[in-house]
Amino acid sequence: IDSFKDLHIYEASAMGRIHDLFVKIPHYVCSELLDGVPKGSIKNGVRCEDLTELTFPNNTFDLVITQDVLEHVNDPGKAFYEIHRILKPEGYHIFTVPLHEGRKTVTRAQLEKGKVIYLKAPVFHGDPLRAKGALVYTDFGEDILAKIDSLGMVTRILRCSEWYSPEEITFIDDEEIYNHYSDAYKNNTLLLFFKYNSVVFISQK
């Protein structure tokens, strides 16, 4: 951990193993998206930030970390742009998202004038802050690299574990699969229903 102590690090989460490891580092900042809390302010010791409208100045951080967050952002393109903006030159964004291998990115929902517009049947992942779960706005496919790199990043994939073939990876695109998802949601077995390989994205400005 000593090798990170001089780095300015931002993590879009205020809990978890990385948070617990880095929280004592002098230049570590973490946040959550808190309902009804002004962006950039702090409630109960937790900073509120929206990845599509970050309150940090340009070129602030050496490292940005997002873990299974960007699929729940209403406009991931804006989020990637904002992350690029707050990174210092040659800074890194290290992140995870569920990757739908062998497919292109699909938008499941959009936010228009504060209202959610569903383009596909709504899907939620587990969320420690919201009992209903976190809405999935985007199912990321293999074209995610081109989308990020168009902002001026250089991105590569680190495949940590490959448990499933592309055909086995969960993709909710018809009524039968959605019914299986609904049963898992009701029975609190989403962790067994969703099947993804362990993939880490390493993106440099």
N, C-alpha and C positions, 0 to 999 in steps of 0.2 A: 504493500500500500504506500510505502514511502516514495516510490517512483511517481505517484500521482499527486503528491502533496503540493506541488507548485503549479499544478494545472488548474485552470478555471473550467469547471465541469457543471453542466446543466442536465438534470434528469427529469423527464416528464412523468414523475411518480414520486410520491412521498412515503413509499413503503416498499418492502421487499428486500431481498438479499443484497443487491447492489447498494440500495439506499443505506442499509444497516452498515455496510462496509465503508462507504464514502462519507457518511454524515459528519464525521469528525475532521474531514479535510477542510482547511481554511476557506478555499474558494469553491466549495460545492454548493449548488443551489438546486432545490427540488420544488416541484409543484404538483397540484392536481387541478382539474377543471371543476370548480365548485359552483353549484347552481345558485344564482342570485347574489354572487359575490363579485365586486368589481375586479377586473383584470389588473394584476400587479399588486393587489392588496393581500393582506394576511388575515386569516380567520382561524382561531384556535391553534395558532402556531404553524399553519399550513398556507403557503402562498398559492394564489389562484392565477393560473395562466391558461390562455387559449392558444393552441399551437398555430392557429390561422392568423392570430393577431398578437404576437409576443410583445411584451413591453420592454424587452432588453435592447440596448443600443447595438448598432452594427459591430461586427468583429469583436464580440465579447468573450466567447468561449473557445477553449482548445478542443473540447469534447462535448458532444450532445448525445444523450442516451434516451431512446424510446423503446419500451418493451411492450409489444402487442397493444399499441395505442393507436397507430395511424389508421387502422381499419375502422376505427370508431370516430374519426374526424370527418366532419361533413364536407370539407373540401381539402383532400390530401395534397393537391397541387399547391395550394396556398401554404400548407404546413411545411412541405419540402422547401418552398421558397423562403419562408421565414427561418427555417433551420439553417439554410445556406447563408442567409443575411447575418445571423448572429454568430456564426462560426468565424473564427480568425482564419486568415489565409493558411492553407494546409491543415486546417483543423478537421476533425473526424466526427461523423455522425455514425454511431453504431446502433443498430436497431433490429428488432424482429417484428415480423407480421406473419400471419398464416399465408403461406405461399401455395397457390393453386397451380401446381406444376402441370405443364402441357396445355395451359389455357391462357387466354388474354384477360386483362383486368376488366372487371364488371362493376358498374355502379349499381348498388341495390337501392339507395335512397339519396335524396337531395334535400337541402334546407333552402326554402324560398320564402323570403319575408317572414322569417321566424317560424315557418310551418314546415313540418317534415312531409315530403312528397315521396311516396313509396313507388319505386319503379319495379321492384320485385317483392315477393312476400317478406315481411319483416323477420329478421333473425337477430337474436341477442346472444352475447357471450356473458359469462359470469362477471360480476362487477362488485368489488367489496364496498363501494360507496352507494350503490343503488340496488334495491331489492329486485327490481324488474330486470336488471342486467344492463349491459351497454349495447346499444344498437349498432349493428354492422352497416356502415355506409358503403364500404368497398370490399370486394373480393379481389385481392391482388393476384395477377398472373405474372408470367415470365417477362412480360413487357415492362415491368416495373423499373428495370435497370435503365432502359432508354428514357423513360419519363424523368427519372432523377438526374441522369447525366446531362439531359438537355438544359439543366439549370447551371451547369458548370461544375459538376461533381464527377469524380471517377469512382465507380462503385463495383465491388466484387462480392460474391457470395461465398461464405464459409459454410459448407454442409457438415454439420456436427454429427448427425445421425440420420440415416435413411432407412426408415422402417417400411415405407409404403411405395408402391408404384404410382405413377400419375393417375391410373384408373381407380386406385383405392382411396385417393385423397378426397375428403369430404367436399362436395360442391352441391349446394342446394338449388337445383334448377328445374325440378318438376314436383308435382303434387305428392307422389309417393315418398320421395326423399323428405319433402317438407313435413309430411305426416310423421315420419320417423323422428325428425328434429323436434316436432311439437311434443311427442311422447317423452323424449329425453328431457326437454325443458320442464315439463310438468313433473317428471319423476326425479329431477335434480341429478341427471346423469349425463350432462353435456360433456363432461371430460371424457366419457367413454364414447360418446357419439362422434365428436370431432376428431378427425385423423389427419395429421400433418407431419411432415418431416421436420427435424430440428435444423433450422436454417438461420444464420446470422448474416446481416448485411453490413458491410464495412464501406462507408462512403466518405471520400476525402474531397475537401474544397480545393 
